[in-house]
Amino acid sequence: MANLFTPPFYVKGSLNGINGNAFALLSHFKQQASRQDADQSKVDEVISRAMKGDYGHLVSTLNAHLEEDEEYQQEFLDEDLEDENAEFWQ
């Protein structure tokens, strides 16, 4: 699957380490886009297109619009771990 937009539209992030459930992947993409103040109409278009096929189509569509950034991804994982730890100890 190629990027749907010209110029290409990307959200920083990766699906690595995310629960493989389709809804979890879609939610992760949407959360990452929201954290980056991405263009909501483009996010909606990517999600809509991703949902128009099978699981493989969904994954390839999301991946075509994700730009891996290890530093950003580690920041995201660290924040989530901190949130989980805070909730656990309350």
Phi, psi and omega in degrees: 000131178267160176300139185282347191239153174231116357294160183301145178253126179229149170246133178291133178148187183204157175270356180299131177083001179265141176311133185286359177299135183304318181293324177294320179295315178297317179297318179299314179301314182296319179296316179298317179298319180296317179298335183257008182052043180290157178300113186298325180294325177288320177300314180299320179295317179298313181297317179300314179293321181299326184278356183270014180213197179278183183301317179299320178296317179301310182297315182292325178294313179297315180298328179292345182242013175249138178242113183294133177219098187304320181296313179295316181298318180294321177301314180299314181294321178296317179298315180296320179296318177298317179298315180297318180295319180297316180294322182296319186273359179278000000 
